[in-house]
Amino acid sequence: MLSRDERARQSEAVKAATNALGGNGARAFLNAYHVGLRARPLDLAIASAAGLVATEEALRVAQRGFEASLPVSGDKEDGDDG
């Protein structure tokens, strides 16, 4: 059973990940082993305040990568002469 502080950190991590990556992306990010963190982000966030901060920073990096992969509004698709 999680302590009150652990539940609060878990909630913060889930909210931040869901806001950044959406539901499916958040679940994938939080539950997969993260090489840079050397842990599952959710486990790290629950374990300590420092772990939550590290998870949130890794999430910001992941979000920037996710946003960079999105098409830019107004871009033409290949073969579209407009």
C-alpha positions as CSV (number, residue, x, y, z in Angstrom):
1,M,0.0,0.0,0.0
2,L,1.3,3.5,-0.9
3,S,1.7,6.2,1.7
4,R,0.0,9.5,1.3
5,D,3.2,11.1,-0.1
6,E,3.7,8.3,-2.5
7,R,0.1,8.5,-3.8
8,A,0.5,12.3,-4.3
9,R,3.7,11.8,-6.3
10,Q,2.0,9.0,-8.3
11,S,-0.9,11.3,-9.1
12,E,1.4,14.2,-10.1
13,A,3.4,11.9,-12.4
14,V,0.3,10.5,-14.1
15,K,-1.2,14.0,-14.5
16,A,1.9,15.4,-16.0
17,A,2.4,12.5,-18.4
18,T,-1.2,12.5,-19.5
19,N,-1.2,16.2,-20.2
20,A,2.1,15.9,-22.2
21,L,1.5,12.7,-24.1
22,G,-2.2,11.7,-23.8
23,G,-3.5,8.6,-22.1
24,N,-1.8,5.9,-24.2
25,G,1.5,7.8,-24.4
26,A,1.5,8.4,-20.7
27,R,0.9,4.8,-19.9
28,A,3.7,3.7,-22.2
29,F,6.1,6.3,-20.9
30,L,5.5,5.7,-17.2
31,N,5.5,1.9,-17.3
32,A,8.4,1.2,-19.6
33,Y,12.0,1.0,-18.4
34,H,13.7,4.3,-19.2
35,V,17.4,3.9,-20.0
36,G,18.3,7.5,-18.9
37,L,16.5,7.1,-15.5
38,R,17.6,3.5,-15.1
39,A,14.1,2.7,-13.8
40,R,10.5,2.8,-14.8
41,P,9.5,6.5,-14.5
42,L,6.4,5.7,-12.4
43,D,8.5,3.7,-9.9
44,L,11.0,6.4,-9.6
45,A,8.4,9.1,-9.2
46,I,6.6,7.2,-6.4
47,A,9.8,6.5,-4.5
48,S,10.9,10.1,-3.8
49,A,10.5,13.8,-4.5
50,A,13.8,13.7,-6.4
51,G,12.5,10.8,-8.4
52,L,9.4,12.7,-9.4
53,V,11.5,15.7,-10.5
54,A,13.7,13.4,-12.6
55,T,10.6,11.8,-14.1
56,E,9.1,15.2,-14.9
57,E,12.4,16.3,-16.6
58,A,12.5,13.0,-18.7
59,L,8.9,13.7,-19.6
60,R,9.7,17.2,-20.8
61,V,12.4,15.7,-23.1
62,A,10.0,13.0,-24.3
63,Q,7.3,15.6,-25.0
64,R,9.7,17.8,-27.1
65,G,10.6,14.7,-29.2
66,F,6.9,13.9,-29.6
67,E,6.0,17.4,-30.6
68,A,8.9,17.5,-33.1
69,S,7.5,14.5,-34.8
70,L,4.1,16.1,-35.4
71,P,3.4,17.6,-38.9
72,V,3.5,21.4,-39.0
73,S,0.2,23.0,-39.9
74,G,0.2,24.1,-43.5
75,D,2.9,21.7,-44.7
76,K,2.1,20.2,-48.0
77,E,2.1,16.4,-48.4
78,D,4.4,14.8,-51.0
79,G,2.9,15.2,-54.4
80,D,0.5,17.9,-53.4
81,D,0.9,20.9,-55.7
82,G,-1.6,22.9,-53.6
